[in-house]
Amino acid sequence: MSTYRIVIDRSLCSGYGTCADLAPELFEIGADGVAATRRGTTDDPGVFDTAAACPMGAIAVEDGPEQ
């Protein structure tokens, strides 16, 4: 099973919250209005769909463990 690392480019995030709506177990909107990960990695390939749904393109998903 693959592990995917989630990376958020905070300079691109505008806090729309789409990620937190689609995958609340992985994402949240912080007090600063910017998305953050609840967990830095997942084995759920659905994270690619969540990343693609980000209107600002601020979420990248990479193969491999968190660094």
C-alpha positions in Angstrom: 0.0 0.0 0.0 1.3 3.5 -0.9 1.8 6.3 1.5 1.2 9.8 0.3 2.7 13.0 1.8 0.5 16.0 1.9 2.1 19.5 1.3 0.2 22.8 1.5 1.7 25.9 0.0 0.5 28.4 2.6 1.3 31.3 0.3 -1.3 30.0 -2.2 -4.0 29.0 0.2 -6.9 31.5 0.5 -8.8 29.5 3.1 -11.8 28.4 0.9 -12.1 25.3 3.1 -12.8 22.9 0.2 -10.2 20.5 1.5 -11.6 20.5 5.1 -15.1 19.9 3.7 -14.0 17.0 1.5 -11.5 15.4 3.9 -12.0 16.7 7.5 -9.9 13.8 8.8 -6.9 15.2 6.9 -7.4 19.0 6.7 -8.6 21.9 8.8 -8.7 25.6 8.5 -6.5 27.2 11.2 -7.3 30.3 13.2 -5.2 32.3 10.7 -7.7 31.3 7.9 -5.2 29.0 6.1 -5.4 25.3 5.5 -3.3 22.9 7.6 -3.0 19.2 7.7 -4.2 17.2 10.6 -1.9 14.4 9.5 1.0 14.8 7.1 0.5 11.5 5.4 -2.3 9.1 4.3 -2.7 5.9 2.5 -6.1 7.1 1.0 -5.7 7.8 -2.7 -8.8 10.0 -2.5 -6.4 12.7 -1.2 -5.6 13.3 -4.9 -9.2 14.3 -5.6 -9.2 16.6 -2.6 -6.0 18.2 -3.8 -7.4 18.7 -7.3 -10.5 20.3 -5.8 -8.5 23.1 -4.2 -9.4 26.3 -6.1 -6.0 27.8 -5.5 -3.9 24.7 -6.3 -2.3 25.0 -2.9 -2.2 21.2 -2.1 0.4 18.9 -3.5 0.4 15.1 -2.9 3.7 13.3 -3.2 4.6 9.6 -2.9 6.5 8.7 0.1 6.6 9.2 3.9 6.6 12.6 5.6 9.9 14.3 5.8 
